[in-house]
Amino acid sequence: MPDAEPQLPRELAQALAGVEEIDLVVHTHLHVDHVGWDGAFPNARYVVHADEWSFFSTEESLAGRPHLREKVLPLAEAGLLALVDAETLVAPGVRTVPTPGHTPGHMSVWLESGGDELVVLGDVVVHEAQVADPDLVYVSDIEAGQAARTRKQLLGELAAEGVPTTVSHFNGTGRFVRAGAGFEWKPL
C-alpha cells in the first residue's frame, strides 16, 4: 500500500536476492494494494492480463486511480508491460490462469517445480467468509456474479487436488477443503 513500511526489499536481501535479480513480476490484478512495487525491479518485465489493462487503462480509470498513473502507466510507456490473454506459460514453471470476476482480467499464478505445485490466488478470495460461502460478494468485486462462479470452480479444483495455495490477504500457505456447500482454509 502507498506509504506502507517497505518490507519486500529487506526480505529479498535476507533471501540473498536483490531487486536487480527479479526479472518477472506477475500482476494478479491492478488494484492499489497489488502494484506498489512496480518499477522497483529494474530488470523485470511486468505481466498483466489484456482485459485488465483494457479496463484499467482508460482515461476515466487513470483519472481516478493515481496508483495506475504513477506505477503502472510508466511501465507501459517504457515497453515493460507484457499482456497475456489466456492461460500462459510466462517462465519455466510459472503459468498464469485467468480467474476473472474480482476484476475483469484477474489472474492466478500456478508455480510448478520438481513435481510440486503452489497456486497464488491473488484476490479470488479476500476474506475467509468467502471461503465458507463462495457466493459472498466482496465490495471490490467488479463483476460479482463472475467472481462467485470463479471462486466456486477454482476452490473446488484446489480442494479436490489438495494443491497448496497462497492467498494475498491470508497469512501463509494453506489448502482448501470442502465444508458443506463451501470450503474451509487449512493453514499449513
Contact map, one row per residue, 1 for C-alpha under 8 A:
11110000000000000000000000000001110100000000000000000000000000000000000000000000000000000000000000000000000000000000000000000000000000000000000000000000000000000000000000000000000000000000
11110000000000000000000000000001100100000000000000000000000000000000000000000000000000000000000000000000000000000000000000000000000000000000000000000000000000000000000000000000000000000000
11111000000000000000000000000000000000000000000000000000000000000000000000000000000000000000000000000000000000000000000000000000000000000000000000000000000000000000000000000000000000000000
11111100000000000000000000000000000000000000000000000000000000000000000000000000000000000000000000000000000000000000000000000000000000000000000000000000000000000000000000000000000000000000
00111110000000000000000000000000000000000000000000000000000000000000000000000000000000000000000000000000000000000000000000000000000000000000000000000000000000000000000000000000000000000000
00011111110000000000000000000000000000000000000000000000000000000000000000000000000000000000000000000000000000000000000000000000000000000000000000000000000000000000000000000000000000000000
00001111111000000000000000000000000000000000000000000000000000000000000000000000000000000000000000000000000000000000000000000000000000000000000000000000000000000000000000000000000000000000
00000111111100000000000000000000000000000000000000000000000000000000000000000000000000000000000000000000000000000000000000000000000000000000000000000000000000000000000000000000000000000000
00000111111110000110000000000000000000000000000000000000000000000000000000000000000000000000000000000000000000000000000000000000000000000000000000000000000000000000000000000000000000000000
00000111111111000000000000000000000000000000000000000000000000000000000000000000000000000000000000000000000000000000000000000000000000000000000000000000000000000000000000000000000000000000
00000011111111100000000000000000000000000000000000000000000000000000000000000000000000000000000000000000000000000000000000000000000000000000000000000000000000000000000000000000000000000000
00000001111111111110000000000000000000000000000000000000000000000000000000000000000000000000000000000000000000000000000000000000000000000000000000000000000000000000000000000000000000000000
00000000111111111100000000000000000000000000000000000000000000000000000000000000000000000000000000000000000000000000000000000000000000000000000000000000000000000000000000000000000000000000
00000000011111111000000000000000000000000000000000000000000000000000000000000000000000000000000000000000000000000000000000000000000000000000000000000000000000000000000000000000000000000000
00000000001111111000000000000000000000000000000000000000000000000000000000000000000000000000000000000000000000000000000000000000000000000000000000000000000000000000000000000000000000000000
00000000000111111100000000000000000000000000000000000000000000000000000000000000000000000000000000000000000000000000000000000000000000000000000000000000000000000000000000000000000000000000
00000000000111111110110000000000000000000000000000000000000000000000000000000000000000000000000000000000000000000000000000000000000000000000000000000000000000000000000000000000000000000000
00000000100110011111110000000000000000000000000000000000000000000000000000000000000000000000000000000000000000000000000000000000000000000000000000000000000000000000000000000000000000000000
00000000100100001111110000000000000000011100000000000000000000000000000000000000000000000000000000000000000000000000000000000000000000000000000000000000000000000000000000000000000000000000
00000000000000000111111000000000000000001110000000000000000000000000000000000000000000000000000000000000000000000000000000000000000000000000000000000000000000000000000000000000000000000000
00000000000000001111111000000000000000001010000000000000000000000000000000000000000000000000000000000000000000000000000000000000000000000000000000000000000000000000000000000000000000000000
00000000000000001111111110000000000000001111000000000000000000000000000000000000000000000000000000000000000000000000000000000000000000000000000000000000000000000000000000000000000000000000
00000000000000000001111110000000000000001011100000000000000000000000000000000000000000000000000000000000000000000000000000000000000000000000000000000000000000000000000000000000000000000000
00000000000000000000011111000000000000000001111000000000000000000000000000000000000000000000000000000000000000000000000000000000000000000000000000000000000000000000000000000000000000000000
00000000000000000000011111100000000000000001111000000000000000000000000000000000000000000000000000000000000000000000000000000000000000000000000000000000000000000000000000000000000000000000
00000000000000000000000111110000000000000000011100000000000000000000000000000000000000000000000000000000000010000000000000000000000000000000000000000000000000000000000000000000000000000000
00000000000000000000000011111100011000000000011110000000000000000000000000000000000000000000000000000000001000000000000000000000000000000000000000000000000000000000000000000000000000000000
00000000000000000000000001111100010000000000000100000000000000000000000000000000000000000000000000000000011110000000000011100000000000000000000000000000000000000000000000000000000000000000
00000000000000000000000000111110010000000000000110010000000000000000000000000000000000000000000000000010111000000000000001000000000000000000000000000000000000000000000000000000000000000000
00000000000000000000000000111111011000000000000000010001000000000001000000000000000000000000000000000000000000000000000000000000000000000000000000000000000000000000000000000000000000000000
00000000000000000000000000001111111000000000000000000000000000000000000000000000000000000000000000000000000000000000000000000000000000000000000000000000000000000000000000000000000000000000
11000000000000000000000000000111111100000000000000000000000000000011000000000000000000000000000000000000000000000000000000000000000000000000000000000000000000000000000000000000000000000000
11000000000000000000000000000011111100000000000000000000000000000000000000000000000000000000000000000000000000000000000000000000000000000000000000000000000000000000000000000000000000000000
10000000000000000000000000111111111100000000000000000000000000000000000000000000000000000000000000000000000000000000000000000000000000000000000000000000000000000000000000000000000000000000
00000000000000000000000000100111111111000000000000000000000000000010001100000000000000000000000000000000000000000000000000000000000000000000000000000000000000000000000000000000000000000000
11000000000000000000000000000001111111000000000000000000000000000010001000000000000000000000000000000000000000000000000000000000000000000000000000000000000000000000000000000000000000000000
00000000000000000000000000000000001111111000000000000000000000000000001000000000000000000000000000000000000000000000000000000000000000000000000000000000000000000000000000000000000000000000
00000000000000000000000000000000001111111000000000000000000000000000001100100000000000000000000000000000000000000000000000000000000000000000000000000000000000000000000000000000000000000000
00000000000000000000000000000000000011111100000000000000000000000000001000100000000000000000000000000000000000000000000000000000000000000000000000000000000000000000000000000000000000000000
00000000000000000010000000000000000011111100000000000000000000000000000000000000000000000000000000000000000000000000000000000000000000000000000000000000000000000000000000000000000000000000
00000000000000000011111000000000000011111111000000000000000000000000000000000000000000000000000000000000000000000000000000000000000000000000000000000000000000000000000000000000000000000000
00000000000000000011010000000000000000111111000000000000000000000000000000000000000000000000000000000000000000000000000000000000000000000000000000000000000000000000000000000000000000000000
00000000000000000001111000000000000000001111100000000000000000000000000000000000000000000000000000000000000000000000000000000000000000000000000000000000000000000000000000000000000000000000
00000000000000000000011110000000000000001111110000000000000000000000000000000001000000000000000000000000000000000000000000000000000000000000000000000000000000000000000000000000000000000000
00000000000000000000001110000000000000000011111000000000000000000000000000000001110000000000000000000000000000000000000000000000000000000000000000000000000000000000000000000000000000000000
00000000000000000000000111100000000000000001111100000000000000000000000000100001110000000000000000000000000000000000000000000000000000000000000000000000000000000000000000000000000000000000
00000000000000000000000111100000000000000000111110000000000000000000000000000000111100000000000000000000000000000000000000000000000000000000000000000000000000000000000000000000000000000000
00000000000000000000000001111000000000000000011111011000000000000000000000000000111100000000000000000000100000000000000000000000000000000000000000000000000000000000000000000000000000000000
00000000000000000000000000101000000000000000001111111000000000000000000000000000001111000000000001000000111000000000000000000000000000000000000000000000000000000000000000000000000000000000
00000000000000000000000000000000000000000000000111111100000000000000000000000000001110000000000000000000100000000000000000000000000000000000000000000000000000000000000000000000000000000000
00000000000000000000000000000000000000000000000011111110000000000000000000000000000010000000000000000001100000000000000000000000000000000000000000000000000000000000000000000000000000000000
00000000000000000000000000001100000000000000000111111111000000000000000000000000000000000000000000000011110000000000000000000000000000000000000000000000000000000000000000000000000000000000
00000000000000000000000000000000000000000000000111111111100000000000000000000000001000000000000000000000100000000000000000000000000000000000000000000000000000000000000000000000000000000000
00000000000000000000000000000000000000000000000001111111110000000000000000000000000000000000000000000000000000000000000000000000000000000000000000000000000000000000000000000000000000000000
00000000000000000000000000000000000000000000000000111111110010000000000000000000000000000000000000000001000000000000000000000000000000000000000000000000000000000000000000000000000000000000
00000000000000000000000000000100000000000000000000011111110011000001000000000000000000000000000000000000000000000000000000000000000000000000000000000000000000000000000000000000000000000000
00000000000000000000000000000000000000000000000000001111111011000001000010000000000000000000000000000000000000000000000000000000000000000000000000000000000000000000000000000000000000000000
00000000000000000000000000000000000000000000000000000111111111000000000000000000000000000000000000000000000000000000000000000000000000000000000000000000000000000000000000000000000000000000
00000000000000000000000000000000000000000000000000000000111111100000000000000000000000000000000000000000000000000000000000000000000000000000000000000000000000000000000000000000000000000000
00000000000000000000000000000000000000000000000000000000011111110000000000000000000000000000000000000000000000000000000000000000000000000000000000000000000000000000000000000000000000000000
00000000000000000000000000000000000000000000000000000011111111111000000000000000000000000000000000000000000000000000000000000000000000000000000000000000000000000000000000000000000000000000
00000000000000000000000000000000000000000000000000000001111111111101100000000000000000000000000000000000000000000000000000000000000000000000000000000000000000000000000000000000000000000000
00000000000000000000000000000000000000000000000000000000001111111100100000000000000000000000000000000000000000000000000000000000000000000000000000000000000000000000000000000000000000000000
00000000000000000000000000000000000000000000000000000000000111111100000000000000000000000000000000000000000000000000000000000000000000000000000000000000000000000000000000000000000000000000
00000000000000000000000000000000000000000000000000000000000011111111100000000000000000000000000000000000000000000000000000000000000000000000000000000000000000000000000000000000000000000000
00000000000000000000000000000000000000000000000000000000000001111111110000000000000000000000000000000000000000000000000000000000000000000000000000000000000000000000000000000000000000000000
00000000000000000000000000000001001100000000000000000000000000001111111100000000000000000000000000000000000000000000000000000000000000000000000000000000000000000000000000000000000000000000
00000000000000000000000000000101000000000000000000000001100001001111111110000000000000000000000000000000000000000000000000000000000000000000000000000000000000000000000000000000000000000000
00000000000000000000000000000000000000000000000000000000000001101111111111000000000000000000000000000000000000000000000000000000000000000000000000000000000000000000000000000000000000000000
00000000000000000000000000000000000000000000000000000000000000000111111111000000000000000000000000000000000000000000000000000000000000000000000000000000000000000000000000000000000000000000
00000000000000000000000000000000001111100000000000000000000000000011111111100000000000000000000000000000000000000000000000000000000000000000000000000000000000000000000000000000000000000000
00000000000000000000000000000000001001000000000000000000000000000011111111110000000000000000000000000000000000000000000000000000000000000000000000000000000000000000000000000000000000000000
00000000000000000000000000000000000000000000000000000000100000000001111111111000000000000000000000000000000000000000000000000000000000000000000000000000000000000000000000000000000000000000
00000000000000000000000000000000000000000000000000000000000000000000111111111100000000000000000000000000000000000000000000000000000000000000000000000000000000000000000000000000000000000000
00000000000000000000000000000000000001100000010000000000000000000000001111111111100000000000000000000000000000000000000000000000000000000000000000000000000000000000000000000000000000000000
00000000000000000000000000000000000000000000000000000000000000000000000111111111100000000000000000000000000000000000000000000000000000000000000000000000000000000000000000000000000000000000
00000000000000000000000000000000000000000000000000000000000000000000000011111111000000000000000000000000000000000000000000000000000000000000000000000000000000000000000000000000000000000000
00000000000000000000000000000000000000000000000000000000000000000000000001111111100000000000000000000000000000000000000000000000000000000000000000000000000000000000000000000000000000000000
00000000000000000000000000000000000000000000000000000000000000000000000000111111110000000000000000000000000000000000000000000000000000000000000000000000000000000000000000000000000000000000
00000000000000000000000000000000000000000001110000000000000000000000000000111111110000000000000000000000000000000000000000000000000000000000000000000000000000000000000000000000000000000000
00000000000000000000000000000000000000000000111100000000000000000000000000110111111000000000000000000000000000000000000000000000000000000000000000000000000000000000000000000000000000000000
00000000000000000000000000000000000000000000111100000000000000000000000000000011111100000000000000000000000000000000000000000000000000000000000000000000000000000000000000000000000000000000
00000000000000000000000000000000000000000000001111001000000000000000000000000000111110000000000000000000000000000000000000000000000000000000000000000000000000000000000000000000000000000000
00000000000000000000000000000000000000000000001111000000000000000000000000000000011111110000000000000000000000000000000000000000000000000000000000000000000000000000000000000000000000000000
00000000000000000000000000000000000000000000000011100000000000000000000000000000001111110000000001000000000000000000000000000000000000000000000000000000000000000000000000000000000000000000
00000000000000000000000000000000000000000000000010000000000000000000000000000000000111110000000111000000000000000000000000000000000000000000000000000000000000000000000000000000000000000000
00000000000000000000000000000000000000000000000000000000000000000000000000000000000111111000001111000000000000000000000000000000000000000000000000000000000000000000000000000000000000000000
00000000000000000000000000000000000000000000000000000000000000000000000000000000000111111100001110000000000000000000000000000000000000000000000000000000000000000000000000000000000000000000
00000000000000000000000000000000000000000000000000000000000000000000000000000000000000111111111100000000000000000000000000000000000000000000000000000000000000000000000000000000000000000000
00000000000000000000000000000000000000000000000000000000000000000000000000000000000000011111011100000000000000000000000000000000000000000000000000000000000000000000000000000000000000000000
00000000000000000000000000000000000000000000000000000000000000000000000000000000000000001111111000000000000000000000000000000000000000000000000000000000000000000000000000000000000000000000
00000000000000000000000000000000000000000000000000000000000000000000000000000000000000001111110000000000000000000000000000000000000000000000000000000000000000000000000000000000000000000000
00000000000000000000000000000000000000000000000000000000000000000000000000000000000000001011111000000000000001111000000000000000000000000000000000000000000000000000000000000000000000000000
00000000000000000000000000000000000000000000000000000000000000000000000000000000000000001111111100000000000011110000000000000000000000000000000000000000000000000000000000000000000000000000
00000000000000000000000000000000000000000000000000000000000000000000000000000000000000111110111110000000000011100000000000000000000000000000000000000000000000000000000000000000000000000000
00000000000000000000000000000000000000000000000000000000000000000000000000000000000001111100011111000000001111000000000000000000000000000000000000000000000000000000000000000000000000000000
00000000000000000000000000000000000000000000000000000000000000000000000000000000000001110000001111100000001111000000000000000000000000000000000000000000000000000000000000000000000000000000
00000000000000000000000000000000000000000000000010000000000000000000000000000000000011100000000111110000111100000000000000000000000000000000000000000000000000000000000000000000000000000000
00000000000000000000000000000000000000000000000000000000000000000000000000000000000000000000000011111000111100000000000000010000000000000000000000000100000000000000000000000000000000000000
00000000000000000000000000000000000000000000000000000000000000000000000000000000000000000000000001111111111000000000000000000000000000000000001001100100000000000000000000000000000000000000
00000000000000000000000000000000000000000000000000000000000000000000000000000000000000000000000000111111110000000000000000010000000000000000111111110100000000000000000000000000000000000000
00000000000000000000000000000000000000000000000000000000000000000000000000000000000000000000000000011111010000000000000000110000000000000001111101100000000000000000000000000000000000000000
00000000000000000000000000001000000000000000000000010000000000000000000000000000000000000000000000011111110000000000000000000000000000000000111000000000000000000000000000000000000000000000
00000000000000000000000000000000000000000000000000110010000000000000000000000000000000000000000000011111110000000000000000000000000000000000011000000000000000000000000000000000000000000000
00000000000000000000000000001000000000000000000111111000000000000000000000000000000000000000000001111011111000000000000000000000000000000000000000000000000000000000000000000000000000000000
00000000000000000000000000011000000000000000000010010000000000000000000000000000000000000000000001111111111100000000000001000000000000000000000000000000000000000000000000000000000000000000
00000000000000000000000000111000000000000000000010000000000000000000000000000000000000000000000111110000111110000000000011000000000000000000000000000000000000000000000000000000000000000000
00000000000000000000000000010000000000000000000000000000000000000000000000000000000000000000000111100000011111000000001111010000000000000000000000000000000000000000000000000000000000000000
00000000000000000000000001010000000000000000000000000000000000000000000000000000000000000000011110000000001111100000001110000000000000000000000000000000000000000000000000000000000000000000
00000000000000000000000000000000000000000000000000000000000000000000000000000000000000000000111110000000000111110000111100000000000000000000000000000000000000000000000000000000000000000000
00000000000000000000000000000000000000000000000000000000000000000000000000000000000000000000111000000000000011111000111100000000000000000000000000000000000000000000000000000000000000000000
00000000000000000000000000000000000000000000000000000000000000000000000000000000000000000000110000000000000001111111110000000000000000000000000000000000000000000000000000000000000000000000
00000000000000000000000000000000000000000000000000000000000000000000000000000000000000000000100000000000000000111111100000000000000000000000000000000000000000000000000000000000000000000000
00000000000000000000000000000000000000000000000000000000000000000000000000000000000000000000000000000000000000011111000000000000000000000000000000000000000000000000000000000000000000000000
00000000000000000000000000000000000000000000000000000000000000000000000000000000000000000000000000000000000000011111100000000000000000000000000000000000000000000000000000000000000000000000
00000000000000000000000000000000000000000000000000000000000000000000000000000000000000000000000000000000000000011111110000000000000000000000000000000000000000000000000000000000000000000000
00000000000000000000000000000000000000000000000000000000000000000000000000000000000000000000000000000000000001111011111000000000000000000000000000000000000000000011000000000000000000000000
00000000000000000000000000000000000000000000000000000000000000000000000000000000000000000000000000000000000001110001111100000000000000000000000000000000000000000011110000000000000000000000
00000000000000000000000000000000000000000000000000000000000000000000000000000000000000000000000000000000000111100000111110000000000000000000000000000000000000000011110000000000000000000000
00000000000000000000000000000000000000000000000000000000000000000000000000000000000000000000000000000000000111100000011111000000000000000000000000000000000000000000111100000000000000000000
00000000000000000000000000010000000000000000000000000000000000000000000000000000000000000000000000000000001110000000001111111000000000000000000000000000000000000000111100000000000000000000
00000000000000000000000000011000000000000000000000000000000000000000000000000000000000000000000000000000011100000000000111111000000000000000000000000000000000000000011100000000000000000000
00000000000000000000000000010000000000000000000000000000000000000000000000000000000000000000000000000100000000000000000011111100000000000000000000000000000000000000001110000000000000000000
00000000000000000000000000000000000000000000000000000000000000000000000000000000000000000000000000101100000100000000000011111100000000000000000000100110000000000000000000000000000000000000
00000000000000000000000000000000000000000000000000000000000000000000000000000000000000000000000000000000000000000000000011111111011000000000000000000010000000000000001000000000000000000000
00000000000000000000000000000000000000000000000000000000000000000000000000000000000000000000000000000000000000000000000000111111010000000100000000000000000000000000001111000000000000000000
00000000000000000000000000000000000000000000000000000000000000000000000000000000000000000000000000000000000000000000000000001111111000000000000000000000000000000000000011000000000000000000
00000000000000000000000000000000000000000000000000000000000000000000000000000000000000000000000000000000000000000000000000001111111100000000000000000000000000000000000000000000000000011000
00000000000000000000000000000000000000000000000000000000000000000000000000000000000000000000000000000000000000000000000000000011111111010000000000000000000000000000000000000000000000000000
00000000000000000000000000000000000000000000000000000000000000000000000000000000000000000000000000000000000000000000000000001111111111111000000000000000000000000000000000000000000000000000
00000000000000000000000000000000000000000000000000000000000000000000000000000000000000000000000000000000000000000000000000001011111111000000000000000000000000000000000000000000000001111000
00000000000000000000000000000000000000000000000000000000000000000000000000000000000000000000000000000000000000000000000000000001111111000000000000000000000000000000000000000000001011110000
00000000000000000000000000000000000000000000000000000000000000000000000000000000000000000000000000000000000000000000000000000000111111110000000000000000000000000000000000000000000011100000
00000000000000000000000000000000000000000000000000000000000000000000000000000000000000000000000000000000000000000000000000000000111111110000000000010011000000000000000000000000000001000000
00000000000000000000000000000000000000000000000000000000000000000000000000000000000000000000000000000000000000000000000000000000010011111000000000011001000000000000000000000000000000000000
00000000000000000000000000000000000000000000000000000000000000000000000000000000000000000000000000000000000000000000000000000000110011111100000000010000000000000000000000000000000000000000
00000000000000000000000000000000000000000000000000000000000000000000000000000000000000000000000000000000000000000000000000000000010000111110100100110000000000000000000000000000000000000000
00000000000000000000000000000000000000000000000000000000000000000000000000000000000000000000000000000000000000000000000000000100000000011111100100000000000000000000000000000000000000000000
00000000000000000000000000000000000000000000000000000000000000000000000000000000000000000000000000000000000000000000000000000000000000001111100000000000000000000000000000000000000000000000
00000000000000000000000000000000000000000000000000000000000000000000000000000000000000000000000000000100000000000000000000000000000000000111110000000000000000000000000000000000000000000000
00000000000000000000000000000000000000000000000000000000000000000000000000000000000000000000000000001110000000000000000000000000000000001111111100100000000000000000000000000000000000000000
00000000000000000000000000000000000000000000000000000000000000000000000000000000000000000000000000001111000000000000000000000000000000000001111100000000000000000000000000000000000000000000
00000000000000000000000000000000000000000000000000000000000000000000000000000000000000000000000000011111000000000000000000000000000000000000111111100000000000000000000000000000000000000000
00000000000000000000000000000000000000000000000000000000000000000000000000000000000000000000000000001100000000000000000000000000000000001100111111110000000000000000000000000000000000000000
00000000000000000000000000000000000000000000000000000000000000000000000000000000000000000000000000001000000000000000000000000000000000000000001111111000000000000000000000000000000000000000
00000000000000000000000000000000000000000000000000000000000000000000000000000000000000000000000000011100000000000000000000000000000000000000001111111100000000000000000000000000000000000000
00000000000000000000000000000000000000000000000000000000000000000000000000000000000000000000000000011100000000000000000000010000000000001000101111111110000000000000000000000000000000000000
00000000000000000000000000000000000000000000000000000000000000000000000000000000000000000000000000001000000000000000000000000000000001111000000111111111000000000000000000000000000000000000
00000000000000000000000000000000000000000000000000000000000000000000000000000000000000000000000000000000000000000000000000000000000000100000000011111111100000000000000000000000000000000000
00000000000000000000000000000000000000000000000000000000000000000000000000000000000000000000000000111000000000000000000000010000000000000000000001111111110000000000000000000000000000000000
00000000000000000000000000000000000000000000000000000000000000000000000000000000000000000000000000000000000000000000000000011000000001000000000000111111111000000000000000000000000000000000
00000000000000000000000000000000000000000000000000000000000000000000000000000000000000000000000000000000000000000000000000000000000001100000000000011111111100000000000000000000000001000000
00000000000000000000000000000000000000000000000000000000000000000000000000000000000000000000000000000000000000000000000000000000000000000000000000001111111110000000000000000000000000000000
00000000000000000000000000000000000000000000000000000000000000000000000000000000000000000000000000000000000000000000000000000000000000000000000000000111111111000000000000000000000000000000
00000000000000000000000000000000000000000000000000000000000000000000000000000000000000000000000000000000000000000000000000000000000000000000000000000011111111100000000000000001000000100000
00000000000000000000000000000000000000000000000000000000000000000000000000000000000000000000000000000000000000000000000000000000000000000000000000000001111111110000000000000000010000000000
00000000000000000000000000000000000000000000000000000000000000000000000000000000000000000000000000000000000000000000000000000000000000000000000000000000111111111000000000000000000000000000
00000000000000000000000000000000000000000000000000000000000000000000000000000000000000000000000000000000000000000000000000000000000000000000000000000000011111111110000000000011000000000000
00000000000000000000000000000000000000000000000000000000000000000000000000000000000000000000000000000000000000000000000000000000000000000000000000000000001111111110000000000011110000100000
00000000000000000000000000000000000000000000000000000000000000000000000000000000000000000000000000000000000000000000000000000000000000000000000000000000000111111100000000000000100000000000
00000000000000000000000000000000000000000000000000000000000000000000000000000000000000000000000000000000000000000000000000000000000000000000000000000000000011111110000000000000000000000000
00000000000000000000000000000000000000000000000000000000000000000000000000000000000000000000000000000000000000000000000000000000000000000000000000000000000001111111000000000011100000000000
00000000000000000000000000000000000000000000000000000000000000000000000000000000000000000000000000000000000000000000111000000000000000000000000000000000000001101111100000000011000000000000
00000000000000000000000000000000000000000000000000000000000000000000000000000000000000000000000000000000000000000000111000000000000000000000000000000000000000000111110000001110000000000000
00000000000000000000000000000000000000000000000000000000000000000000000000000000000000000000000000000000000000000000011110000000000000000000000000000000000000000011111000001111000000000000
00000000000000000000000000000000000000000000000000000000000000000000000000000000000000000000000000000000000000000000011111000000000000000000000000000000000000000001111101011100000000000000
00000000000000000000000000000000000000000000000000000000000000000000000000000000000000000000000000000000000000000000000111101100000000000000000000000000000000000000111111111000000000000000
00000000000000000000000000000000000000000000000000000000000000000000000000000000000000000000000000000000000000000000000111100100000000000000000000000000000000000000011111100000000000000000
00000000000000000000000000000000000000000000000000000000000000000000000000000000000000000000000000000000000000000000000000100110000000000000000000000000000000000000001111100000000000000000
00000000000000000000000000000000000000000000000000000000000000000000000000000000000000000000000000000000000000000000000000000110000000000000000000000000000000000000011111110000000000000000
00000000000000000000000000000000000000000000000000000000000000000000000000000000000000000000000000000000000000000000000000000000000000000000000000000000000000000000001111111000000000000000
00000000000000000000000000000000000000000000000000000000000000000000000000000000000000000000000000000000000000000000000000000000000000000000000000000000000000000000011001111100000000000011
00000000000000000000000000000000000000000000000000000000000000000000000000000000000000000000000000000000000000000000000000000000000000000000000000000000000000000001111000111110000000000011
00000000000000000000000000000000000000000000000000000000000000000000000000000000000000000000000000000000000000000000000000000000000000000000000000000000000000000001110000011111000000001111
00000000000000000000000000000000000000000000000000000000000000000000000000000000000000000000000000000000000000000000000000000000000000000000000000000000000001100111100000001111100000001111
00000000000000000000000000000000000000000000000000000000000000000000000000000000000000000000000000000000000000000000000000000000000000000000000000000000001001100110100000000111110000111100
00000000000000000000000000000000000000000000000000000000000000000000000000000000000000000000000000000000000000000000000000000000000000000000000000000000000000110100000000000011111000111100
00000000000000000000000000000000000000000000000000000000000000000000000000000000000000000000000000000000000000000000000000000000000000000000000000000000000100100000000000000001111111110000
00000000000000000000000000000000000000000000000000000000000000000000000000000000000000000000000000000000000000000000000000000000000100000000000000000000000000000000000000000000111111110000
00000000000000000000000000000000000000000000000000000000000000000000000000000000000000000000000000000000000000000000000000000000000000000000000000000000000000000000000000000000011111100000
00000000000000000000000000000000000000000000000000000000000000000000000000000000000000000000000000000000000000000000000000000000000110000000000000000000000000000000000000000000011111100000
00000000000000000000000000000000000000000000000000000000000000000000000000000000000000000000000000000000000000000000000000000000001111000000000000000001000000000000000000000000011111110000
00000000000000000000000000000000000000000000000000000000000000000000000000000000000000000000000000000000000000000000000000000000001110000000000000000000001000100000000000000001111111111000
00000000000000000000000000000000000000000000000000000000000000000000000000000000000000000000000000000000000000000000000000000001001100000000000000000000000000000000000000000001111001111100
00000000000000000000000000000000000000000000000000000000000000000000000000000000000000000000000000000000000000000000000000000001001000000000000000000000000000000000000000000111100000111110
00000000000000000000000000000000000000000000000000000000000000000000000000000000000000000000000000000000000000000000000000000000000000000000000000000000000000000000000000000111100000011111
00000000000000000000000000000000000000000000000000000000000000000000000000000000000000000000000000000000000000000000000000000000000000000000000000000000000000000000000000011110000000001111
00000000000000000000000000000000000000000000000000000000000000000000000000000000000000000000000000000000000000000000000000000000000000000000000000000000000000000000000000011110000000000111
